[in-house]
Amino acid sequence: MMTRKKSWALLPLLCAALVGCDNDIDSDTLVRELRVLSLRMGSSDPQSTAEAQAEVKPGLGGLDLQFTTDHIDVSANIGAPTGPGRRLLTPRPLRYEWFLCVGPASLFSPGTLDQGCRKWLPSDPDPMQNRALRYLGEGQTYSLPTQTLKEVVGAALQILLGVGPGGGGGGMIKLPEKPIALLLPLILRVRVDGGDKNDIRDSEVAITYLRTWVVLPGMVLPPPNRNPALGDLLAGLDKDGAKLPLLPCTTASCPKNKVPRGADLFLVGGAQPGSVEKYTPQDDSGRGEQSESLRYSWFSTDGEFERERTGDTQPDNTWNSDKTRPPPDGVTTSSLWVVVQDERGGSDGRRFELELTN
């Protein structure tokens, strides 16, 4: 799950209450300014682990929390189109700042974003000075040490389990009988280096949740959730005809895929085999083994998709560059992104360049 926060988030509500407001609002699929499209836990390897896991074990002076890995990679999938007719004319350097929400509501109510971690407006104090946030580091990809998680999670477990510094909670404590799942809010602020903090085009905040499993002695960690991996994105000009894979962008290059301007481009997205995992919920619902559901989200710098979201039961979509929100005059290249997510925090994303031909 990922949410976005901008200072103009209330605009649709204000427009509903005012006369004369322009309701021609961009769809969620349109990317014409700085935008965080997805956040990913895990390395760039296909189907890497998308969560943290730790065991409580006896240690010197009490209990010790031992994670199964020494770090977790986190990364951001960013859209930042620039050029003639775009909202930003030229590329500018970006800063990626990662934070962990350590407010009490987030630590003790899984899936809750503490009120103290919601302060990202230009009028709010510097987040570096916000005690509800723990600054982690910078980079579009960041290696989060699990030692940091140990410090945060360990302190919360002291309270949850009623174990204080003296080794006791002062009363009868009912220990959990199942693995403990914590959902830690992980926050990214990406902003233009040296940009105007009052300009909404110069910054973006995105929030996701890092699932952290903790087991007590005698318990067994559940199989870790792995990220889904996108397969080929098939495309063709005939809805019922043959379709060929589009060439994705990589860290080394971004090949252009030629598409007739104004034509319907019929797309079929999907994940690689093994992306849909089976798992047993570790809650009190009594549900047995479940199969993951994958959701595909579509984005582009121009044009319109038939669907904003698709799934494996209906994997096809259609994109047209000119029906609505056509590329600005003189622009001959559009970017297209596909993001796949499972319901347990795993994700993958790809970018494609489309060269619009006459």
C-alpha positions as CSV (number, residue, x, y, z in Angstrom):
1,M,0.0,0.0,0.0
2,M,1.3,3.5,-0.8
3,T,-0.3,6.9,-0.3
4,R,0.6,10.3,-1.6
5,K,0.4,13.6,0.1
6,K,0.4,17.0,-1.5
7,S,-0.6,20.4,-0.2
8,W,-3.4,20.6,-2.8
9,A,-5.0,17.4,-1.7
10,L,-8.2,19.2,-0.6
11,L,-8.7,20.9,-4.1
12,P,-11.5,18.5,-5.3
13,L,-13.5,19.1,-2.0
14,L,-13.1,22.8,-2.3
15,C,-14.2,22.8,-6.0
16,A,-17.3,20.9,-5.0
17,A,-18.3,23.7,-2.6
18,L,-17.5,26.6,-4.9
19,V,-19.2,28.0,-8.0
20,G,-17.1,28.4,-11.1
21,C,-14.4,25.9,-10.3
22,D,-12.9,24.0,-13.2
23,N,-13.6,20.3,-12.7
24,D,-11.3,19.2,-15.6
25,I,-8.9,17.4,-13.2
26,D,-6.2,15.1,-14.5
27,S,-6.8,11.4,-14.0
28,D,-4.7,9.5,-11.6
29,T,-2.8,7.8,-14.5
30,L,-1.5,11.1,-15.9
31,V,2.1,12.0,-14.8
32,R,3.1,15.5,-15.8
33,E,5.1,16.6,-12.8
34,L,7.2,15.0,-10.1
35,R,5.4,11.9,-8.9
36,V,6.3,8.8,-6.8
37,L,4.6,5.9,-8.6
38,S,5.6,3.1,-6.2
39,L,7.9,2.2,-3.3
40,R,9.5,-1.2,-3.2
41,M,11.0,-3.2,-0.3
42,G,13.7,-5.7,-1.4
43,S,16.6,-5.7,-3.8
44,S,16.3,-5.4,-7.6
45,D,16.5,-9.2,-7.9
46,P,13.2,-10.6,-9.2
47,Q,10.9,-11.9,-6.4
48,S,13.2,-10.6,-3.6
49,T,12.0,-10.6,0.0
50,A,9.5,-7.7,0.6
51,E,9.4,-7.7,4.4
52,A,11.6,-7.9,7.6
53,Q,11.7,-10.9,10.0
54,A,13.2,-11.2,13.4
55,E,13.4,-13.7,16.3
56,V,13.3,-12.9,20.0
57,K,16.1,-14.9,21.7
58,P,17.8,-15.0,25.1
59,G,20.6,-12.6,25.3
60,L,22.9,-10.9,27.8
61,G,20.8,-9.1,30.4
62,G,17.5,-10.3,29.0
63,L,16.0,-10.8,25.5
64,D,17.7,-10.1,22.2
65,L,16.0,-9.3,18.9
66,Q,17.8,-10.9,16.0
67,F,16.8,-10.1,12.4
68,T,17.3,-12.7,9.6
69,T,19.2,-10.2,7.4
70,D,21.5,-7.2,8.2
71,H,19.7,-4.8,5.8
72,I,16.6,-4.3,3.7
73,D,16.8,-2.5,0.3
74,V,14.1,0.1,-0.3
75,S,13.7,2.0,-3.6
76,A,11.4,4.5,-5.3
77,N,9.9,4.4,-8.8
78,I,9.7,8.0,-9.9
79,G,8.1,9.9,-12.7
80,A,9.6,13.3,-13.4
81,P,8.9,14.3,-17.0
82,T,10.5,17.5,-18.3
83,G,10.7,19.3,-21.7
84,P,8.7,21.6,-24.0
85,G,5.1,21.8,-22.9
86,R,5.7,20.0,-19.6
87,R,5.2,21.7,-16.3
88,L,9.0,21.6,-15.8
89,L,11.1,22.6,-18.7
90,T,14.5,21.1,-17.8
91,P,15.6,18.2,-15.6
92,R,16.7,19.2,-12.1
93,P,18.6,17.2,-9.5
94,L,16.4,15.4,-7.0
95,R,17.0,14.5,-3.3
96,Y,15.5,11.3,-1.8
97,E,15.0,11.4,2.0
98,W,13.8,8.4,3.8
99,F,12.1,8.5,7.2
100,L,10.5,5.9,9.6
101,C,7.4,7.0,11.5
102,V,8.1,6.2,15.2
103,G,5.0,7.9,16.7
104,P,3.2,5.7,19.3
105,A,0.1,5.2,17.2
106,S,2.2,3.7,14.4
107,L,4.2,1.4,16.7
108,F,1.2,0.0,18.7
109,S,-1.6,0.1,16.2
110,P,-0.4,-1.7,13.1
111,G,-1.2,0.1,9.8
112,T,-1.8,3.5,11.5
113,L,0.0,6.6,10.5
114,D,0.7,8.6,13.7
115,Q,-0.7,12.1,13.6
116,G,2.8,13.5,14.3
117,C,4.0,11.9,11.0
118,R,1.5,13.8,8.8
119,K,3.3,17.2,8.9
120,W,4.6,17.7,5.4
121,L,3.1,21.0,4.4
122,P,5.4,24.0,3.7
123,S,4.0,25.6,6.9
124,D,5.0,22.6,9.0
125,P,8.3,22.4,11.0
126,D,11.3,20.9,9.3
127,P,10.7,17.1,9.3
128,M,14.4,16.6,10.4
129,Q,13.4,18.1,13.7
130,N,10.1,16.1,14.1
131,R,10.4,13.7,17.0
132,A,7.7,11.4,15.5
133,L,10.0,10.8,12.5
134,R,13.3,9.0,12.4
135,Y,15.5,10.1,9.6
136,L,17.2,7.2,7.8
137,G,19.2,8.4,4.9
138,E,19.2,9.5,1.3
139,G,19.1,7.9,-2.2
140,Q,16.6,6.7,-4.7
141,T,17.7,3.3,-3.5
142,Y,18.6,3.0,0.2
143,S,19.9,0.2,2.3
144,L,18.0,0.2,5.6
145,P,20.1,-1.5,8.3
146,T,18.0,-3.9,10.4
147,Q,20.0,-2.6,13.4
148,T,17.9,0.5,13.1
149,L,14.7,-1.6,13.0
150,K,16.0,-3.5,16.0
151,E,16.3,-0.2,18.0
152,V,12.8,0.9,17.0
153,V,11.0,-2.5,17.2
154,G,12.9,-3.6,20.3
155,A,11.7,-0.6,22.3
156,A,8.1,-1.2,21.2
157,L,8.3,-4.9,22.1
158,Q,9.5,-4.0,25.6
159,I,6.2,-2.3,26.2
160,L,4.0,-4.8,24.2
161,L,5.5,-7.8,26.1
162,G,5.6,-6.0,29.4
163,V,9.4,-6.5,29.7
164,G,11.1,-3.4,31.2
165,P,14.8,-2.8,31.8
166,G,14.6,-4.7,35.1
167,G,13.4,-7.8,33.3
168,G,9.8,-7.8,34.4
169,G,6.5,-6.1,33.6
170,G,5.2,-6.0,37.2
171,G,2.3,-8.4,36.7
172,M,0.9,-11.4,34.7
173,I,1.5,-10.9,31.0
174,K,-0.3,-12.9,28.4
175,L,2.3,-13.6,25.7
176,P,1.1,-13.8,22.1
177,E,0.7,-17.3,20.7
178,K,1.3,-16.4,17.1
179,P,3.9,-14.4,15.2
180,I,3.6,-10.6,15.8
181,A,3.2,-8.5,12.6
182,L,4.2,-4.8,12.9
183,L,3.4,-2.5,10.0
184,L,6.0,0.3,10.2
185,P,5.2,3.4,8.1
186,L,8.2,4.1,5.8
187,I,8.1,7.6,4.3
188,L,9.9,9.1,1.3
189,R,10.2,12.8,0.6
190,V,11.6,13.4,-2.9
191,R,12.3,17.1,-3.7
192,V,14.1,19.2,-6.1
193,D,17.5,20.0,-4.7
194,G,17.5,23.8,-4.1
195,G,13.8,24.0,-5.2
196,D,11.1,26.2,-3.8
197,K,9.5,24.6,-0.8
198,N,6.2,26.5,-1.5
199,D,6.0,25.1,-5.1
200,I,4.0,21.9,-5.2
201,R,5.9,20.9,-8.3
202,D,9.1,20.7,-6.3
203,S,8.3,18.0,-3.8
204,E,6.3,14.8,-3.2
205,V,5.8,12.6,-0.2
206,A,4.9,8.9,-0.4
207,I,4.1,6.5,2.4
208,T,4.2,2.7,2.5
209,Y,4.3,0.1,5.3
210,L,7.2,-2.2,6.0
211,R,5.8,-5.5,7.4
212,T,8.0,-6.7,10.2
213,W,7.4,-10.2,11.6
214,V,8.6,-11.0,15.1
215,V,8.5,-14.5,16.7
216,L,9.0,-15.5,20.3
217,P,11.0,-18.6,21.4
218,G,9.2,-21.7,20.3
219,M,7.5,-20.0,17.3
220,V,8.4,-20.4,13.6
221,L,8.6,-17.5,11.2
222,P,6.1,-17.6,8.4
223,P,7.5,-18.0,4.8
224,P,8.6,-14.5,3.8
225,N,6.5,-12.6,1.2
226,R,8.5,-12.1,-2.0
227,N,8.0,-9.3,-4.5
228,P,6.0,-10.1,-7.7
229,A,8.0,-9.7,-10.9
230,L,6.5,-8.1,-14.0
231,G,6.6,-10.2,-17.2
232,D,6.6,-8.8,-20.7
233,L,4.2,-6.0,-21.6
234,L,2.6,-7.1,-24.8
235,A,1.4,-4.5,-27.3
236,G,-0.3,-4.4,-30.7
237,L,-2.5,-2.2,-32.9
238,D,-5.1,-4.9,-33.4
239,K,-7.2,-5.8,-30.4
240,D,-7.5,-9.4,-31.4
241,G,-4.3,-9.7,-33.4
242,A,-0.8,-10.7,-32.5
243,K,1.1,-8.7,-29.9
244,L,4.8,-8.2,-29.3
245,P,6.7,-7.3,-26.1
246,L,7.6,-3.6,-25.6
247,L,11.2,-3.0,-24.8
248,P,11.5,-1.6,-21.2
249,C,13.9,1.0,-19.9
250,T,16.9,-0.3,-17.9
251,T,19.5,1.4,-15.8
252,A,21.8,1.4,-18.9
253,S,19.4,2.5,-21.7
254,C,15.8,3.4,-22.6
255,P,14.9,2.1,-26.0
256,K,12.1,3.8,-27.9
257,N,9.1,1.8,-29.0
258,K,7.5,3.2,-32.2
259,V,3.7,3.8,-32.0
260,P,1.5,5.6,-34.5
261,R,0.3,8.8,-32.9
262,G,-3.4,8.8,-32.1
263,A,-3.8,5.0,-32.7
264,D,-5.2,2.7,-30.0
265,L,-2.4,0.6,-28.5
266,F,-3.8,-2.6,-27.1
267,L,-1.8,-3.8,-24.1
268,V,-1.6,-7.0,-22.0
269,G,0.3,-6.9,-18.8
270,G,1.2,-9.7,-16.5
271,A,3.6,-11.1,-13.9
272,Q,6.3,-13.7,-14.2
273,P,5.5,-17.3,-13.1
274,G,5.8,-17.7,-9.4
275,S,4.7,-14.2,-8.6
276,V,1.4,-15.3,-7.1
277,E,2.2,-16.9,-3.8
278,K,0.1,-19.0,-1.4
279,Y,0.1,-18.0,2.3
280,T,-1.7,-18.7,5.5
281,P,-2.9,-15.5,7.3
282,Q,-1.4,-15.2,10.7
283,D,-4.5,-13.6,12.3
284,D,-7.5,-14.7,14.2
285,S,-9.8,-14.9,11.2
286,G,-9.5,-18.7,10.9
287,R,-8.9,-18.5,7.2
288,G,-6.8,-21.3,5.7
289,E,-4.4,-21.0,2.8
290,Q,-4.9,-18.0,0.5
291,S,-3.6,-17.1,-2.9
292,E,-2.3,-13.6,-3.5
293,S,-4.2,-11.2,-5.8
294,L,-2.1,-9.0,-8.1
295,R,-3.1,-5.5,-9.1
296,Y,-1.6,-3.6,-12.0
297,S,-1.6,0.2,-12.0
298,W,-1.0,2.2,-15.3
299,F,0.6,5.6,-15.7
300,S,1.7,7.8,-18.7
301,T,2.9,11.3,-19.4
302,D,0.2,11.8,-22.0
303,G,-3.0,10.3,-23.3
304,E,-5.6,8.1,-21.7
305,F,-5.9,4.5,-20.6
306,E,-9.2,2.6,-20.8
307,R,-8.6,1.3,-17.2
308,E,-6.5,2.8,-14.4
309,R,-6.2,-0.7,-12.8
310,T,-6.2,-4.2,-14.1
311,G,-5.7,-7.7,-12.7
312,D,-4.8,-11.2,-13.8
313,T,-8.4,-12.1,-14.6
314,Q,-8.7,-9.1,-16.9
315,P,-5.1,-8.2,-17.9
316,D,-5.8,-6.1,-21.0
317,N,-5.8,-2.4,-21.3
318,T,-5.8,0.2,-24.1
319,W,-3.8,3.5,-24.4
320,N,-4.3,6.3,-26.8
321,S,-2.0,9.3,-27.0
322,D,-4.5,11.8,-28.4
323,K,-8.1,11.2,-27.2
324,T,-7.6,13.2,-24.0
325,R,-4.5,15.0,-22.6
326,P,-2.5,14.7,-25.9
327,P,1.2,15.4,-25.8
328,P,2.1,19.1,-26.0
329,D,3.1,20.5,-29.4
330,G,6.5,19.4,-30.5
331,V,6.6,16.4,-28.1
332,T,7.1,13.1,-29.9
333,T,7.9,10.8,-27.0
334,S,5.7,9.7,-24.2
335,S,6.6,7.6,-21.1
336,L,4.5,4.7,-19.9
337,W,4.8,2.9,-16.5
338,V,3.3,-0.3,-15.2
339,V,3.3,-1.1,-11.5
340,V,2.3,-4.5,-10.0
341,Q,1.4,-4.9,-6.3
342,D,0.3,-7.7,-4.1
343,E,-1.8,-7.3,-1.0
344,R,1.1,-8.0,1.4
345,G,3.4,-5.1,0.4
346,G,5.3,-6.6,-2.6
347,S,5.7,-4.6,-5.8
348,D,7.6,-4.2,-9.1
349,G,7.5,-1.5,-11.7
350,R,8.8,-0.8,-15.3
351,R,9.0,2.2,-17.5
352,F,8.7,2.2,-21.3
353,E,9.4,5.0,-23.9
354,L,6.9,5.4,-26.8
355,E,8.1,7.2,-29.9
356,L,5.0,8.7,-31.5
357,T,5.1,8.6,-35.3
358,N,2.9,10.2,-37.9
